[in-house]
Each structure stands twice: as structure tokens, then as C-alpha cells.
Amino acid sequence: MLAQSAAALLGISVPDASAPPSLADLKLPPPRLPPPAALSTLARIDDHERALHTYGKSFVDQLRAWALDFASPPDMVLLPRSEADVVLALRACRDAGIAVVPFGGGTSVVGGVECPLPDGARGVASLDLRHLDRVLQVDPISRAARIQAGATGPQIETQLAVHGLTLRHFPQSFEFSTLGGWLATHAGGHFATVYTHIDDLVQSVRLVTLAEPDGIIQTRRLPASGAGPSPERLLLGSEGTLGVFTEAWMRVQIRPHLRSNASVTFAEMSSAIAATQAVAQSGLFPSNCRLLDSGEAMLAGAGTQPTLLLGFESADRPVRERLESALSLALAHGGSCPQGAQHREGAPDRHAAGAQTSSEAWRQAFLAAPYRQSALLCSGFLADTFETACTWDQFPALSRAVRRAVRDALVQHCGAGHLMMRFTHVYPDGPAPYFTYVAPLPGSQLREDRATCVARASAAWLAVKTAASDAILEHGGTITHHHAVGRMHKPWYQRERPPLFAQALRAVKQTLDPHATLNPGVLID
């Protein structure tokens, strides 16, 4: 069904499907060196662990995995069970000339966890904190929790639920990604306004660095401070280049149980954008204010017109009036709400009988999207996303330029293509547009020669990525709103950041990681 829908969208016949590769067919190059003796109890060198830690989850990662191209796996995977183990691992690798790539949940879509051998290094280790997965302490008075960095989203929520609390951070990678990964990448959550970025939820952090003699940074627990530049702001988003997060005190909330939502459709996208801006600037701060263009709405099963999804939630007071206020703004801009407002108490019942609302359809499509990308690849399609943020006044020109550049690249390199857009987050001063495209996979007819297919598909993907990224930067956008920088976005990040700031960042790197052991090649040359 997925392949048929994609083919219908593009007006082409359904390509022949290709079976996914088998782990039994995988052959990795042997490790370049053994683990340091001090790390023998922490290290794994089996093919399964090394393959698992070779790539993230970008399209090109999946493409290379589909072709069984694992030419540059880590030489070892390190699995510490305590902060002392992390310190030991970093120092032993530094002394042995082994680069260390922090892994988190491995959900990077920007090449942030790849393991190419850096110049001057003898080998590469992937550092996985999955055993540091506990909520260590809860402060119900201040509503904060001390959480280890290797805990995944479900592990965090399960442990906080015992206390009636939630971190309320739900990125699309929630099932697999970790707190440490969220901190290291400025992760953005599901909620469209207010407390959506992980930065907003951080009270203090603890980081292991390679500075001497004591490489531990522990920031102070405070609700706010005016005492100079914030150390947390420097460390958040450092993508494993300055140190490894081992734990953090995070702001938590009482679990909400009062919810109101509505889906508003529009005849024109311009009216939908104006309505979304009005809601974003209203001071109502909905938990969901997500705009889908007609293509996104159709793909999600939410209809065939531009659709604005509005939602509010609370743990202690009804939110009906706030939804009604937001809904009135949307209707004043030409919107229609045929299903009316929905008000619920208690956890959402995803198994309830009856018609599915547009919001529920979109939510299910949102969670399924990462799985669909790999399914589309095996079905002969190139499917990927890119995102940005810009001010409201710059958005019209940015949108036109991006659409023109991407469509031209898709036609030139794939023969056809379809581009869709949604706003994942909105702010009073601008939206965060998120673009999705699908196209025939170049070379997919050459199933007997996967290397040729991979080469052609990679070239097409890079052409689209370059066209989109250039257009974004030239029209006032950021190279990433919530996908991080990694190796993939680095050329555009270097153009975006002020030169003097780059110089200061290199000086920080020299202080905290003088031998360039940590994630070489990411953020900093």
C-alpha cells in the first residue's frame, strides 16, 4: 500500500520491491586494533554490535546499510556501567590514540554517530551509555528529576510515572533516543510551542571531559541565573565534541489529563499560514499548533486540504476556553472545523471505536514515519526530510526558493519528485518548516547491481540536500532547527555561525579535549 501511494503521488508505476538485506550476509572488516587492556570488560568487538553502531538513521545511512556497505565500522563498542567507567574509557582511548564517538540511541540523521578514521588516530570506539538508564532522584518540591544520560524516552517516562510526573519531551525518535543524545543535539520535542526544546527543561548537567587534572563539569541547580554566560548553554548542542553527558537534573511536570483539540482545514495554504501565525502570536501557547500542507495531510490520512492541528493540555485546569480562542482565530482566517472541538479527560484512548480525528491520524503517521522511510527504500523510492526555522517575514521567499530548488533537483536527478511541507513548531517570531520529499530511486531498476544503485541514489540525494540547504541559508533560515549538525550539515553550519564564535569554540575544544579524541570532525575542524 505504501509503495502504491507513493507511485500514485508521483504518477509512475510501482517499482519492483527489493528484499531487505540479511545480517547473515554482512561481512565487516576486522578491528584495526584490540581494545585497551583497561577496557576489556567494557568492550564488545562482535559484528552485530559494531554494525549496529556504524550508522545513524539518515537516508544515506539506510541506503548504505541496504547495500551492505559497512566499510567503516567502529573497531570496538564500549558499554560503561558507571560514570567512573566513562572516565576510564575516555582516558584509555585518548592514551591509545583511539577516537571516541558517543552514540546515544543511534538515531542521528546528520552523520553524527558515524565512525570514519580521523587523521592521526589508530582506531575508533563507539561509546554507548545504554546501561546508565535510571532516574536516580526525584525532587517533587521543585519538580525536578536527576536522570542518567543513557535512559531512553520510554525508560524515563516509565520511571517518572510512578511519581505521577513526566518529562514531557517526545521527539519523533522518542522510542530509541536517550537523554544524553537530546542534550547533545538541542533536541526538539513533539510539542509545537513552549518547553519544546530540551534546553528549556534542563536545570543542571554533568559532563565528563578530557581536561586535566579533573575533567568533570557539574553545573549548579538553579531555576535561572544572571551570573555570566550560562555553562549549560555552552555544553548543550556540543554533539559529543566537548565531553560526554552522564546525567542531568531535568524539570518535570505533573502528567496532564485534560485535553482539547481541533482540526481546521483551509481552501488555500496562504490563509492557513496566516491563521497559524495569528495563533502563534496570540499568547495562547497551544501544545500542538502544527500546520500540514495538502500533501502532508493526504499522506497522514488527515484529508486533502491544508490542515491546522490545534491542541491544548493541562494537569490542573480545563483548557476548553483556550482552544476555543485559538479556534476562533483560525476560523476568522477562513478555516473550517467540520469535526468541531474535541474535549477529553484522562490518557488518550488510541483503541477507542469510532471515527479517527485528523489529529489522531497525524499522530500515528508521525510515529510511523521513520519506519516508512526504510520501507520506501526497499520499494524503490528516495524519501527524506529537511527542516529549518526562519522569521515570519522571511518565510514566503524562503518557501518559494526551497520549493523551486528542490523540485528542479528532483526532476534533474530522479526524473520526478513530490515535495511536501509542515510546520513542526511555531514561535511568535517565526515558524519551523519541515519538508518531506519522495522520488523514484535512481538506479533502482539495477537491482542486480546494488553498488551502482547506491552511487546514483547517493549523488541524487546529495544534489537535493545541497540545493535545499543553499536555498535555506540564502533566504534567512538556519541549517537545522532540531536535527543537529553532525557531519552532514557542517559545511552550512560553518557559513551560518559568526567567524569569531567559531574561533572561540575551537578554544573551548582545545581546553576540554586537547587531543581531539571526542567525535573528531563534528562541529569543529
N, C-alpha and C positions, 0 to 999 in steps of 0.2 A: 504493500500500500504506500509506503514512504517513497519508494522509487517511482511509482506511478504518479504520485502527487508532484514530485519534483520534475518529472518529464513533462507532465501536463502544464506546469508553470512555465517551462521553457519552450513548449511547443515542439518537442522532439520525441522520438520513440524511446522506449525504455531500454537502456543499455543492458548487456549481459552482466549478470552478477558474478562476482568472484568470491570464492570461499576465503574466509579469514585464514591467516597463517596458523600453523600449529607450533606450539612450543617444542615439540619433538624435532622439528626441522631447524631449530635455532642452533647456530654454532658461533660461540663467542671467541674472540682472540684471548689467549691466556693472559693472566695478570702480568704486568711488566715487572713487578717486584712483589715479594711477600709482605704481609702486614708487619709493622714493627713488633718486636717481641713483647713489648709492654702492652700491646693491644690484642694479643692473641685471643683473649676471652671475649673481646668486643667485636671482633671482625668476622665477616662472612665473605667467602670468595666463590660460592656456588653460582652457577649460571643463572638460576632463577632470580636470586637477589640482585645480581649485577645487571641483568636485563631489565628488571623492574625499576632500577634506579638510573637507567641510561637516558630516558627521555621524560618530558612532561606530557602535556595533553594538547599541544597545538596541532593544527592540520599537518604541518610538515613532520612533526613528531610521529603522528599516526601513519602518515604516508611512508616514512622510512621503516617503521615497525611492520607495516603491511608487506613491505618488500624484504623483510628480514634483514634489514641493514642495521646491524649493531656493531659498527666498526670501532666505536669509541666508548665502550662501557667503562664504568669506574673499575679500578683494579681491586677495590675492596669496598664493602659496605660496613660502616661502623655503627653499632647499636648500643650506645651508652645507656646505663640504667640509673644514673645519678648525675648531678652537676659535677661532682668530682671526676666522673668518667669523661665528661665533656672536656674538662680542663686537661686531663691526661691525653685524650685523643688529639686535641689541637696542638699541644706541645710536642707530642711524639711525632706527629706528621710534619710539623714545622722543622724539627731537627733532622728528619729523614728526607726532606725535600719533596714532600707529598702535598699537593694542593688539596684543599678540603672544600667540598661543595655541599652546603646544608640543603637537605631535601624536603623537609616538611611532609606534606601529603603527596607531593609529586604532581600537583595539578597546574603547574605553571603553563601558560600558553604563550610565553615570550622567550623561551630558551633559558629560563632562569636556573634550571637544575641540570643542564647538560654538563658533560664531563670531558671536553676536549683537553688534551695535554697542553698545559701552558709552556711557553718558552722557559727553559731552565729548570722545570720540575721533572722529577724522576717518576712520578705516578700521580694518580688522582684517587681520592677517597670520597665516597658519598656518606654524609653524616645524617643519620635518621634517628630522631628523638622519640620514636613511637612508644618506647617504654616509659617515658616521662608523661603520663597521661592522666594525672589525678588533679582534682580540685582539693588543694591542701588545707584551705582555711576559708571560712565564711564569716564576714562581719555584717550581721543583719542590721546593726545600728546605722552604719554608714552605707549600707547596701553595696558591699564590695566583696570580691572573692579572689583569693590567691590561687592561681591556676598554672599548672606546668605547661610548658610550651608545646609538648608533643601531643596534647589532647586534641582529638578531632571534634568537630561540631556536635555530633550526636553524643559523644562521651561527656562533653561539657554540659550539655542540656540535661542529660540523664542524671548527672550528679547534682546539678543545681535544682532540679525538680523536686528532690527530697525536701528542700528548704522552701519550696514554693516560689523559686526565683528563676530568672532566665537572663542570659547574656544578651539575647535578642539580636544576635548577629547571624544572618543567614545568607551568605553568598551562594552563588549557584553551585559552587564546589563544596558546600557545607558537609556533605556526607563523608568526604575524604580529607579535606584540608584541615590544617591544625592552627592552633592559636599562634604558635611561633611563625608560621607562614603568613598569617594575617598581619601580624605586627611587622614582619619584614617587607611586606609589599603594599602597605597602605590599603589593605583590602576594603572593598565596598560591599555592604550587605544588601539584602533584598529591599529594605525599606527606602522609599523614594525621597524622604525629607527627614532632617533632624536625626542625629545619632545613627547615621548610616555607615560612616567610615569608622574603621576600628580605632582610629586616633581619638574619636570622641568618647570612647569607652575606656581608655587607658587611664589608670590612676598612677601607677608606677611600673617600672620594668627592671628586670635583672638580666645582664648581658655578660657573657664570657668573651673576653678579647685576648689577644696575644701581646698586649702591652706588658712591660716588665716594671717592677717585680710582681705586682698584683694586678691581674688583668680583669678583675670583676668590677663592673659598674652596677651599682644599686641606686636607683633614684628614690627620692623621698615620697611617701604617700601624702598627697595633698589634693584638695578639691580644685585649687588654682594657685598660681604664684606669679608675682611680678618680679621675681629675683633673676633678672638677666634672661638670656636666651634659654629656652626650655631644653634640657638634655633629652627628654623623650622625643621631642620634635626632630632632633638631630638623628636619633637612632632609628626611629620608625621609618620604614621605607628604604633602609640601607641594604636590603636584599642579600644578607649574609656576607657583605664585604667588610664590615667593621667588627663583627662579632656574632655570637650565637645566642639568641634569646633562650633562657632556660625556664623562666617563669615571669608572671606579671600579676599585679593587682588590677582587677578589672571592675568597672562599675556595672552592677547588675540591677535588675528591676523585678518587681513583683509580676508574676505571669499574668498577662492580660486575659480577660474572659468576656469583655463586652466589645462587640464588633459591629460596624455598619459599613456597607459598601454599595457601590452602584457602578454601572457601566453606561457610558454616554457615547452615542455614535454621532458622526458628523458627515455631511454630504461632501465637504471639502476639507483637505488637510490644513489649509491656511486657517480656517475657523477653529479647528481642533487645537492648533498650536497657540492661537490667541487665547483660547479658553484655558489651556494648560498654564500659560504664563500668568493669567489672572489668578488662578488658584495658587500658584507658587508664590505670588506676591501678596496674597491675602492675609498672611499671618495665621492661617488655619493649620498649617503643617500636617497634612494627612500622612498616614503611614504608607499609603500607596497612592501615587499620582503618576501613573505610567501611561504614556501615550503610544499607541500602536498605529502604524500606517496600515493601509488596506491589505498589503501583502503580509505583514506580520499578523494582523488579525485573522486572516484566512488560514495562515499556517498554524496558528494556535487554536483554530476552531472557535474563534470568538466573533465570527461574522465576516463580512466582506467590505466594510466601511472603516474609515479611521475611527478608532475607539479609544476613549479615555477611561481608564480604570481608576476609580476613586475608593479609598478605604480609610477607615479610622478605627483605632482600638484603644482600650483602656483597661486598667485593672481596678479602677475605683469609681468611675462615673460614666454615665451614658454618653455616647458620642453621636447620638442622632442629630442634634442641632448642628453640630459641626459639619456632618455630612450634608445636611440639607442646605447649609450655607454654601458649601463648595458646589453642590449640585445646581443651585440657583445661578451661580456664576457661569457654569458650563452651559446651562440652558439659555442663558442670556446671550451667549455667543453662537447660537444656532444649533446647539446639541439636542439630542433626543434620547430619552431614557425609557424605552418601552417596557423593560422588566421592573422598573421602579427601584426604590431603595430597599436593601435587604438589611435586617437587623437581627443579630444573633447573640445569644449568651452561652458561654461555655466554649470548649475547644471546637474548631471546625469539624463537622462530620463529613468526611470525604466519601463515605459509603452510603450516604442517605439517598433514598429513592427520589425521583423527580428530575425535572429539567436542570441541566447544568448551567450555571450563570457564566457570563463571559469571563469574569474574574477567576472563577474556578477552572475554566478551560485553559486560560492563560497560565495559571499557576502550575498546572500539570504539564503543560508544554514547556514551561521554563525549566522544570526539574528534569525533563526528559531530553532537553536539547543536547547536552554533551554526549549522550549515548547515540543520538541520531546522527551526529557527525561521522562517527566511525561506520555506522550502517550505510550512510550515503556513500562513503568512500568505497566500500565493498560493492556498492551498486553502480559505481561508475560516475560519481559526481564529486566535484570540488565544492566544498561548503565551508565557509569560515566567517568570522566576525572581526570587527574592529570598532573601537569606541573612542570618544573624546569628550571634552566639555568646552563650552565657549559662552560668551555673554549673549544675551538675547538679541542685541543689535547686530551681532556678527553672524548669528545662525543662518539667516536666509542665504547670504552669499556663500558661507561655508557649505551648506547643504547642496546648493547648485553645483559648486565646484567639485565636491566629492562625488556626487552622482555622475557628473559628466566624465570625470577622470576614470572612475571605476568601470562604468559601462563601456567606455572606449577600450580599456584594457581587457575586459572580459570578451568583447567581440573579437579583438585582435588575437588574443592568445587561446581562447576557448571556442570561438565561433558563436557563442551565445552566452547569456547570463541574466540573472534577475537579482536586483538589489532591493533590500527592504530596510526599514528603519523603525526604531522605537526610542523613546526617552526612558532610560532606566532610572534616572534620578533628576530632580528639578530643584533649583535653588532660586531665591528671589532675583538673583542677577544673571541666571542663565541655566540652560539645560545640559544634560549629558546624553548626547545622541549615540545610539548603539546600532551599528549597521550589520546586516547579515546578507551574504550573497551566496548564490548557488549557480553552478555552471557545469556543463559536461566536462568530465575529467579528460584533459588532453592525453592521448596515448592509451586511453582505456581499452581501445579495440585491440591493443597489442598485449593481450593477457598472457601470451606465452613468453613475453619479454618484459618482465616487471621493471628491470633496470631502465629500459627506455621510457616506460610509462612514468616512472618516478622522476627521471630527469626532465621530461617535458612538463609534467604537472608541477614540479618544484619551480621551474622557470616561470610558468604561468602564475603561480601563487605569488612569487616574488614581484612580478610585474604589477599585479593588482595591489599588493601591500605597499610598494613604492609609490604608485600613483595616488593611493588613498592618503598615505602618510604625508607626502609632499603637499597635497591639497589642504590637508588639515592644518599643517603648520603655516602655510602661506595665507590662510584666512582666519588666523587668530585662535585656533584651537590648541589643546595640549595633546601631545602624542599618546597619552593614556590618562584616563580618568580612574580606572581601577584594575587594569590588567598588569600593572607594573612595567618595568623597563627591560630587565633581563639582557640578553644578547641581541634579541630581535629589534627592540626599539632604540637601542643605544645610539645609532647614527643621528636619529632625530632628537633624542634627548640631549645630545651634545650641542645641537643647534638651538634647543629651547632654553637651556639653562644659561645664566649670565657667566661670561668667561671668568670673572674674578671669583664667583662662587665655586666654579669648578676647581680653581686653584686652591681655595680653602678646603674643599672636600678632599683633595689629594693630600693636603697636610694632615687632616684628621686620619686618613687611611695610614699614613706613614707613622703616626703616633700609636694607633691601635693595632695595626697589622704590619709592622715594619718589613717583614719578609714576603709580603703579598701572598700569604698562604690561603686566605679566605676568598673563595669564589672569584678567582682572577678573571678579568675580562668583563665583569659586570659593573656597570655604573662608571668605573674608573679605569683608565688605561694602566 
